[in-house]
Amino acid sequence: MELIALFLLVLSIAFTLYSLSYVSKTKPTKQKPELPPGSTGWPIIGETLEYIRLAKKNCIEKFIFDRQKKYSAKLFKTSYAGEKMVFFCSPEANRFMFANENKLIKAWWPRNISKIFKGSGKLSESKQKELASMRKNVSALFNQLNAMEKNVVIIDSLARNHLETHWIDCEEVAAHSLAKKYTLSISFRLMLNNVDSETVGELEKLFNCIMSGMFALPINIPGTKFNRAIKASKGIREKIEGIVRRRKIEILENNINESLDESKDLLSLLIMEKIKDNEEVIESEIADMILVYIVAAYDSTSTTITSIIKYLAELPQVYEEVHREQMEIANSRGHEEPLNLDDIKKMIYSWNVVSEVLRLQPTIAGPFREAITDFSFDGFLIPKGWKLHRAVHGTHKNAKYFPEPDKFDPSRFHGNKIVPYSYVPFGGGAHICPGREYARLQILVFIHYLVKTFRWEKVIPDEELIRDPILMPAKRLPIHLYPHQT
């Protein structure tokens, strides 16, 4: 009996061991997702210098494509601007970021930008909420139909005045400098209801200091670009705070029950909303928010206009088609009659040209985000606190989505031929840039009057666009003007 009992015990143990072995083979332990593939480069500086080197040559796509081939087509990790960062560079990755804004990821700015605009290394939660609220106001002011109808008339007047003041009777102009002057004057008019040319001229120099210091080495000592940018930002905020203070008094002394839809500028809209909600109007907070939006509109739109001027000078057949379309619109209305939204809708080919310019030369390389929590994408773990970068060049310059990607071809945008989320100069989804229509009006109105009045050629034939650190022509794009015979 003892032998039988021992035999049964051995048999039971063997069966148990076999069962455990079978379970372990058929149900493997779930492994934690791996971090995205890639290299963080050198200690501290990471791969920042390599990125900047290629950016100055305006070939950021090489930085991206080399790593896509080596690591992954959709994303890779690196170290940039002193941060562990994941570059998202595919339509699927773009879509994921748009869908998870403020869910898995949130806005983040490199330390330089945060310091220049807010005076500290990071944005507080309250500041984030203020910016989100302002985004809604910007969208309402610039994207609602009645607001756009008013804005196109205002922009029309400013565009004509700008050309008459700075272009007419000139044989040669620096296109980039004048484009910045034009977009800054529009921002001041529509955001602050200020058209004082002396104020605009005074602040233009300060804005240029900000742009040159945004991606400079973060050394805050007198004489550095970074230090000058911080001082310029402070000077602009003080100027805007004074405007906010005076406007608040004007609104309180008048009828504050006036409909918000009748507000003539962004500043009035923000102040009136605060008053109606019984919230304190803090001049410094409003000045901070308006400064961010003016900088965004000022540089991105002026750079796009400059790029368009460059390509129209280099591609006479494209210029002729834009000129033909714009003259048809001009000949259909009275000589002094301003453009309207119906005219803008007719500028189909011209907007295709703008779209192709934005594909080839996006004004920024893409926005930055921060992971709010751990999450997975494409089988890889993105840890909480890691920074993300939506790399626009990863799709804009990719032959998979845009055949012959270096060729200038406006016909790409005729019809619905674009792969969804591959063309993203204004972002996408629910968080598309609220200033998209605002930029569209500025660009198309200006191009209408420019091609109607002139043809031009580059003074420096081989002048190229560079990124130092933002997109710009190497020599301010001087052009020789040839007025059309009337």
Secondary structure, DSSP 8 states (H G I E B T S, - for coil): -HHHHHHHHHHHHHHHHHHHHHHHHHS------B--SB---BTTTBTHHHHHHHHHTT-HHHHHHHHHHHT-SSEEEEEETTEEEEEE-SHHHHHHHHHTBTTTEEE---HHHHHHHHSSSS--HHHHHHHHHHHHHHHHHHHSHHHHHHHHHHHHHHHHHHHHHHTTT-SEEEHHHHHHHHHHHHHHHHHH----HHHHHHHHHHHHHHHHHTTS----STTSHHHHHHHHHHHHHHHHHHHHHHHHHHHHHS-TTS-GGG--SHHHHHHHHHHHTT----HHHHHHHHHHHHHHHHHHHHHHHHHHHHHHHH-HHHHHHHHHHHHHHHHTS-TT----HHHHHH-HHHHHHHHHHHHHS-SSS--EEEESS-EEETTEEE-TT-EEEE-THHHHT-TTTSSSTTS--GGGGSSS-S-TTS--TT--GGG--TTHHHHHHHHHHHHHHHHHHEEEEESSTT--EEESSSEEETT--EEEEEE---
